[in-house]
């Protein structure tokens, strides 16, 4: 198989950098935090500038964890602005690389298969990466780093570890150089896909580096991690068979739709039921919008962190696949009543519609009131049409105006954070 060459570009402290650029400030020298200060001091900072990281402050710290003596600018999240910047940067990628060879890993990170472009541009991968980084900075003022590798794993490791120590913020790895330079690197959590839990299990077994893992008894690793040991062993040797083409062609065997939120305060039993019904109603519209139906629903409720009670969890099955809110919302409310402890307050809610399928594969059963469901569907379609044309809050239900409802506020957010729009 022909060896491929990948690059991965990461936008440094993206949200914080955007806020600095908008203010005419340099994120490398400016102390700025992106966080909604109207929430509690336990609010997680979405981003901090490199200048604050240089002070030893953690990127995903909570506001109260920032040392009191550090003076900084607090920027309210503006998610739509960040999306707009990300779209501009993606358009720069498209000037050099076809979309078929780009995998957007997150809003601030993207992998690119540049194998077939190096000859075209008569450039090395490093030269191409530097060209793209420079264009991002010149056009938008955003600094970025770049990893280069012979597979996706090495590219990511080159970005996360090697590029940080390079003067030009570009790191490059092959399987050979990975083994030569990073087999003794610590800690293990610096490596992609090794979290604190995995690292702890490895260290308890006497493995502290990737070199240790590479030379470990494979049967023992499979005993510890099961099938996941295969990925761990491959990565310890710097191997990764998956390509961007594989990612593009992948189709999940089962699909679901889900919604979750962390509540701004502890909610009572009745307040929580309202939130769950609102979430179910919105997910029903999402089903209709995507032309999908479901007959299995899972609800997961996390109680207040101050309590030691295990989360409430349950699944309910409907008689038939549907997207009708008149069937789903009462079912979700019934599930909530069945699994929740009414004497406890709740803080987190996750609702999932399982095993969704295209509506065209669904047939009504003999006992279904097809006429009522079709009428309900027409209403849902009309609601969607109005929302698409005039905005999410242009048409609402009575429950959305109850005192503790959250839908109206969430409709102005992106990913649970302020969009930055004033309308």
C-alpha positions as CSV (number, residue, x, y, z in Angstrom):
1,X,0.0,0.0,0.0
2,X,1.3,3.5,-0.9
3,X,2.4,5.4,2.1
4,X,0.2,8.4,2.8
5,X,1.0,11.8,4.3
6,X,-1.4,13.7,6.6
7,X,-1.4,17.0,8.2
8,X,-3.5,18.1,11.2
9,X,-4.1,21.8,11.9
10,X,-5.1,23.1,15.3
11,X,-6.2,26.7,15.9
12,X,-4.4,27.7,19.1
13,X,-6.8,28.6,21.9
14,X,-9.4,29.3,19.2
15,X,-12.3,30.9,21.1
16,X,-9.9,33.1,23.1
17,X,-7.9,34.0,20.0
18,X,-11.0,35.1,18.2
19,X,-12.0,37.3,21.1
20,X,-8.5,38.9,21.1
21,X,-8.6,39.5,17.4
22,X,-12.0,41.1,17.7
23,X,-10.5,43.5,20.3
24,X,-7.2,44.1,18.4
25,X,-5.2,42.3,21.1
26,X,-2.5,39.7,20.9
27,X,-3.5,36.4,22.5
28,X,0.1,35.5,23.1
29,X,0.5,38.5,25.5
30,X,-3.1,39.1,26.6
31,X,-4.8,37.5,29.6
32,X,-8.4,36.7,28.4
33,X,-10.9,34.1,29.4
34,X,-14.0,33.0,27.5
35,X,-16.6,32.2,30.1
36,X,-20.2,33.3,30.9
37,X,-19.6,35.2,34.2
38,X,-23.4,35.5,34.7
39,X,-23.3,31.8,35.7
40,X,-21.8,30.6,38.9
41,X,-18.0,30.8,39.7
42,X,-18.0,27.0,39.0
43,X,-18.5,27.8,35.3
44,X,-16.0,26.1,33.1
45,X,-13.8,28.4,31.0
46,X,-14.4,27.5,27.3
47,X,-10.9,28.8,26.5
48,X,-8.0,30.9,27.9
49,X,-5.3,32.6,25.9
50,X,-1.8,31.1,25.5
51,X,-0.6,34.0,27.8
52,X,-2.7,32.5,30.6
53,X,-1.6,29.0,29.9
54,X,2.0,30.2,30.2
55,X,1.1,31.1,33.8
56,X,0.3,27.5,34.5
57,X,-3.5,27.9,34.4
58,X,-5.4,24.9,33.0
59,X,-7.2,25.4,29.7
60,X,-10.5,23.9,31.0
61,X,-10.4,25.3,34.5
62,X,-13.3,26.7,36.3
63,X,-13.5,30.5,37.0
64,X,-12.9,30.1,40.7
65,X,-9.7,28.2,40.0
66,X,-8.0,31.2,38.3
67,X,-5.6,32.7,40.9
68,X,-7.0,35.9,42.4
69,X,-3.8,37.9,41.6
70,X,-4.2,37.2,37.8
71,X,-5.9,40.1,36.0
72,X,-7.8,39.1,32.9
73,X,-10.5,40.1,30.4
74,X,-13.7,38.1,30.6
75,X,-15.3,37.5,27.2
76,X,-18.9,36.2,27.0
77,X,-19.0,33.2,24.6
78,X,-20.2,34.1,21.1
79,X,-20.6,30.7,19.5
80,X,-21.9,32.0,16.2
81,X,-18.9,34.3,15.8
82,X,-16.6,31.3,16.3
83,X,-18.5,29.2,13.8
84,X,-18.2,32.1,11.3
85,X,-14.4,32.2,11.8
86,X,-14.2,28.4,11.5
87,X,-16.1,28.6,8.2
88,X,-13.6,31.2,6.9
89,X,-10.7,29.0,7.9
90,X,-12.3,26.0,6.3
91,X,-12.6,28.0,3.1
92,X,-8.8,28.5,3.3
93,X,-8.3,24.7,3.5
94,X,-10.5,24.3,0.4
95,X,-8.1,26.5,-1.6
96,X,-5.5,23.8,-1.2
97,X,-7.2,20.5,-0.4
98,X,-10.5,18.9,-1.7
99,X,-13.2,18.4,0.8
100,X,-13.0,14.7,0.2
101,X,-9.5,14.7,1.7
102,X,-10.5,16.8,4.8
103,X,-11.8,15.4,8.0
104,X,-13.1,18.1,10.4
105,X,-12.3,16.7,13.8
106,X,-13.6,19.6,15.8
107,X,-14.4,23.3,15.3
108,X,-10.7,24.1,15.8
109,X,-9.0,21.0,14.4
110,X,-8.9,19.3,11.0
111,X,-7.1,16.4,9.4
112,X,-6.1,16.5,5.7
113,X,-4.7,13.8,3.4
114,X,-2.1,15.7,1.4
115,X,-0.5,12.7,-0.3
116,X,-1.7,13.6,-3.8
117,X,-1.1,17.4,-3.4
118,X,2.6,17.5,-2.6
119,X,3.6,16.8,-6.2
120,X,0.9,19.1,-7.5
121,X,2.2,22.1,-5.5
122,X,5.9,20.9,-5.6
123,X,6.0,21.3,-1.8
124,X,6.9,19.1,1.1
125,X,4.2,18.5,3.7
126,X,6.0,21.0,6.0
127,X,6.0,23.7,3.4
128,X,2.3,23.1,2.6
129,X,1.4,23.2,6.3
130,X,3.4,26.4,6.8
131,X,1.7,28.0,3.8
132,X,-1.8,27.2,5.2
133,X,-0.8,28.4,8.7
134,X,0.5,31.7,7.3
135,X,-2.6,32.3,5.3
136,X,-4.8,31.7,8.3
137,X,-2.8,34.2,10.3
138,X,-2.5,36.9,7.6
139,X,-6.3,36.7,6.7
140,X,-7.8,36.2,10.2
141,X,-5.1,36.9,12.8
142,X,-5.5,33.4,14.3
143,X,-2.3,31.4,15.1
144,X,-2.3,27.7,14.5
145,X,0.0,24.7,14.9
146,X,0.4,21.7,12.6
147,X,1.2,18.0,12.9
148,X,2.5,15.9,10.0
149,X,2.6,12.1,10.0
150,X,2.5,9.0,7.9
151,X,-0.8,8.0,9.5
152,X,-3.6,9.8,11.4
153,X,-2.4,8.7,14.8
154,X,1.2,9.9,14.2
155,X,-0.2,13.2,12.8
156,X,-2.2,13.8,15.9
157,X,0.7,13.0,18.2
158,X,3.0,15.2,16.2
159,X,0.5,18.0,16.7
160,X,-0.2,17.4,20.4
161,X,3.4,16.7,21.6
162,X,6.1,17.5,19.0
163,X,4.7,20.8,17.5
164,X,4.5,22.3,21.0
165,X,8.3,22.3,21.3
166,X,9.0,23.5,17.7
167,X,9.8,27.1,16.9
168,X,7.5,27.1,13.9
169,X,4.7,25.2,15.7
170,X,5.0,22.3,13.2
171,X,5.8,18.7,14.3
172,X,6.5,15.7,12.1
173,X,6.6,12.0,12.9
174,X,7.1,8.7,11.1
175,X,6.9,5.3,12.7
176,X,10.6,5.3,13.1
177,X,11.0,8.8,14.6
178,X,8.0,8.1,16.9
179,X,9.8,5.1,18.4
180,X,13.1,7.0,18.6
181,X,11.8,10.2,20.2
182,X,8.6,9.4,22.0
183,X,8.9,5.8,23.3
184,X,10.2,7.2,26.6
185,X,7.9,10.3,26.7
186,X,5.9,10.9,29.9
187,X,3.1,11.2,30.9
188,X,1.1,8.7,28.9
189,X,-1.9,11.0,29.0
190,X,-0.1,13.3,26.5
191,X,-0.8,10.6,23.8
192,X,-4.1,10.6,21.8
193,X,-6.8,8.3,23.2
194,X,-5.0,7.6,26.6
195,X,-7.1,9.2,29.3
196,X,-6.4,9.3,33.0
197,X,-8.3,6.1,33.7
198,X,-6.4,4.1,31.0
199,X,-3.1,5.6,32.1
200,X,-3.8,4.7,35.8
201,X,-4.5,1.0,34.8
202,X,-1.3,0.9,32.7
203,X,0.8,2.4,35.5
204,X,-0.6,0.0,38.1
205,X,0.5,-2.8,35.8
206,X,4.0,-1.4,35.5
207,X,3.7,0.4,32.1
208,X,4.8,4.0,32.2
209,X,5.7,4.8,28.6
210,X,4.7,3.8,25.0
211,X,7.9,1.8,24.8
212,X,6.8,-0.2,27.9
213,X,3.5,-1.0,26.2
214,X,5.2,-1.9,22.9
215,X,7.3,-4.5,24.6
216,X,4.7,-5.8,26.9
217,X,3.2,-9.3,26.7
218,X,0.2,-8.8,24.4
219,X,-1.9,-11.5,26.1
220,X,-1.6,-9.6,29.3
221,X,-2.7,-6.4,27.7
222,X,-5.7,-8.2,26.2
223,X,-6.5,-9.5,29.7
224,X,-6.4,-5.9,31.0
225,X,-8.3,-4.1,28.2
226,X,-10.1,-6.7,26.1
227,X,-10.4,-5.8,22.4
228,X,-9.2,-2.2,23.2
229,X,-5.7,-3.7,23.6
230,X,-5.4,-4.0,19.8
231,X,-5.6,-0.2,19.4
232,X,-3.3,0.4,22.3
233,X,-0.6,-2.0,20.9
234,X,-0.9,-0.5,17.4
235,X,-0.5,3.0,18.8
236,X,2.5,2.0,20.9
237,X,4.3,1.0,17.7
238,X,3.0,4.1,15.9
239,X,0.7,2.2,13.6
240,X,-2.9,3.3,12.5
241,X,-4.6,1.6,9.6
242,X,-7.7,3.9,9.4
243,X,-7.5,6.5,6.6
244,X,-9.6,9.6,5.9
245,X,-11.2,7.7,3.1
246,X,-12.3,5.0,5.6
247,X,-13.8,7.7,7.9
248,X,-15.7,9.3,5.0
249,X,-17.2,5.9,3.9
250,X,-18.2,4.8,7.4
251,X,-21.8,4.4,8.1
252,X,-23.1,3.4,11.6
253,X,-25.2,0.3,11.9
254,X,-27.6,2.0,14.3
255,X,-28.4,5.7,14.8
256,X,-29.9,7.8,17.6
257,X,-30.9,11.4,18.3
258,X,-30.0,12.8,21.7
259,X,-30.3,16.0,23.7
260,X,-28.7,16.9,27.0
261,X,-28.3,19.8,29.3
262,X,-26.7,20.7,32.6
263,X,-29.2,22.9,34.5
264,X,-28.2,26.2,35.9
265,X,-29.3,25.2,39.4
266,X,-30.9,22.2,41.1
267,X,-34.4,21.5,39.8
268,X,-37.2,20.0,41.8
269,X,-39.2,16.9,40.7
270,X,-42.0,19.0,39.0
271,X,-39.5,21.4,37.4
272,X,-37.5,18.6,36.1
273,X,-40.5,17.0,34.5
274,X,-41.2,20.2,32.6
275,X,-37.6,20.2,31.3
276,X,-37.9,16.6,30.1
277,X,-41.1,17.3,28.3
278,X,-39.6,20.4,26.6
279,X,-36.6,18.3,25.4
280,X,-38.9,15.5,24.2
281,X,-41.0,18.0,22.2
282,X,-37.9,19.5,20.5
283,X,-36.5,16.1,19.7
284,X,-39.8,15.1,18.1
285,X,-39.5,18.1,15.8
286,X,-35.9,17.1,15.0
287,X,-37.2,13.6,14.0
288,X,-39.8,15.2,11.7
289,X,-37.2,17.5,10.2
290,X,-34.9,14.6,9.4
291,X,-37.6,12.3,8.2
292,X,-36.9,9.8,11.0
293,X,-39.0,7.8,13.5
294,X,-38.2,5.9,16.8
295,X,-39.9,3.4,19.1
296,X,-37.3,3.3,21.9
297,X,-36.5,6.2,24.3
298,X,-33.8,6.4,27.0
299,X,-33.8,8.9,29.8
300,X,-30.8,9.6,32.1
301,X,-31.2,11.9,35.1
302,X,-28.2,13.1,37.2
303,X,-29.1,14.3,40.7
304,X,-27.4,17.3,42.4
305,X,-23.7,16.7,42.8
306,X,-23.9,17.3,46.5
307,X,-26.0,14.1,46.8
308,X,-24.6,10.6,46.7
309,X,-27.6,9.1,44.9
310,X,-26.8,7.1,41.7
311,X,-28.3,8.6,38.6
312,X,-31.8,7.6,37.5
313,X,-31.8,5.7,34.2
314,X,-34.5,4.0,32.2
315,X,-35.7,3.0,28.7
316,X,-39.3,2.8,27.4
317,X,-40.5,1.1,24.2
318,X,-43.4,2.5,22.2
319,X,-45.9,0.3,20.4
320,X,-44.9,1.6,17.0
321,X,-42.2,3.7,15.4
322,X,-43.2,7.4,15.4
323,X,-42.2,11.0,15.4
324,X,-45.5,12.2,16.9
325,X,-45.2,14.4,19.9
326,X,-48.7,13.4,21.0
327,X,-47.3,9.9,21.6
328,X,-43.7,10.5,22.6
329,X,-44.0,13.4,25.1
330,X,-46.5,11.6,27.4
331,X,-44.3,8.4,27.1
332,X,-41.2,10.4,28.2
333,X,-43.1,12.0,31.1
334,X,-44.3,8.5,32.2
335,X,-40.7,7.2,32.1
336,X,-39.6,10.2,34.1
337,X,-42.2,9.5,36.8
338,X,-41.2,5.8,36.9
339,X,-37.4,6.3,37.4
340,X,-37.1,9.5,39.3
341,X,-36.8,9.9,43.1
342,X,-39.3,12.8,43.7
343,X,-37.5,13.8,47.0
344,X,-34.2,14.6,45.2
345,X,-33.3,17.6,43.1
346,X,-31.8,17.1,39.6
347,X,-28.9,18.8,37.8
348,X,-28.4,17.0,34.5
349,X,-30.7,15.5,31.9
350,X,-30.0,13.4,28.9
351,X,-32.7,12.2,26.5
352,X,-32.0,9.7,23.7
353,X,-34.3,8.5,20.9
354,X,-32.8,5.1,20.1
355,X,-32.5,3.1,16.8
356,X,-34.0,5.9,14.6
357,X,-34.9,4.8,11.1
358,X,-36.0,6.6,8.0
359,X,-39.8,7.2,8.0
360,X,-40.2,5.6,4.6
361,X,-39.3,2.2,6.1
362,X,-42.1,2.5,8.7
363,X,-45.6,1.1,8.4
364,X,-48.6,1.8,10.7
365,X,-49.8,-1.2,12.7
366,X,-53.4,-2.3,12.6
367,X,-54.3,-0.5,15.9
368,X,-52.7,2.9,15.0
369,X,-55.0,5.9,14.7
370,X,-53.4,7.0,11.4
371,X,-55.7,10.0,10.9
372,X,-54.8,11.6,14.3
373,X,-51.1,11.0,13.7
374,X,-51.3,12.5,10.2
375,X,-53.0,15.6,11.6
376,X,-50.3,15.8,14.3
377,X,-47.6,15.5,11.6
378,X,-49.0,18.3,9.6
379,X,-49.0,20.6,12.7
380,X,-45.4,19.6,13.4
381,X,-44.4,20.4,9.7
382,X,-46.1,23.8,10.0
383,X,-44.2,24.5,13.2
384,X,-40.9,23.6,11.6
385,X,-41.7,25.8,8.6
386,X,-42.3,28.8,10.8
387,X,-39.2,28.2,12.9
388,X,-37.0,27.8,9.8
389,X,-38.3,31.0,8.4
390,X,-38.6,33.2,11.4
391,X,-36.3,31.7,14.1
392,X,-36.6,29.0,16.8
393,X,-38.6,31.2,19.2
394,X,-41.1,32.4,16.6
395,X,-43.6,29.7,17.6
396,X,-43.7,28.1,21.0
397,X,-46.0,26.0,23.2
398,X,-47.6,27.1,26.5
399,X,-45.2,25.0,28.6
400,X,-42.2,27.0,27.1
401,X,-43.6,30.1,29.0
402,X,-43.8,28.4,32.4
403,X,-41.5,29.9,35.0
404,X,-38.8,27.3,35.0
405,X,-38.8,26.3,31.3
406,X,-35.5,26.5,29.5
407,X,-36.4,26.2,25.8
408,X,-36.7,29.9,25.0
409,X,-33.2,30.5,26.4
410,X,-31.7,27.4,24.8
411,X,-33.1,28.4,21.5
412,X,-30.8,31.5,21.6
413,X,-27.7,29.3,22.3
414,X,-25.3,27.1,20.4
415,X,-24.0,24.0,22.1
416,X,-25.4,25.3,25.4
417,X,-23.6,28.6,25.2
418,X,-24.5,32.1,24.0
419,X,-24.5,32.4,20.3
420,X,-23.6,36.1,20.5
421,X,-26.7,37.1,18.5
422,X,-28.9,39.8,20.0
423,X,-32.1,38.6,18.3
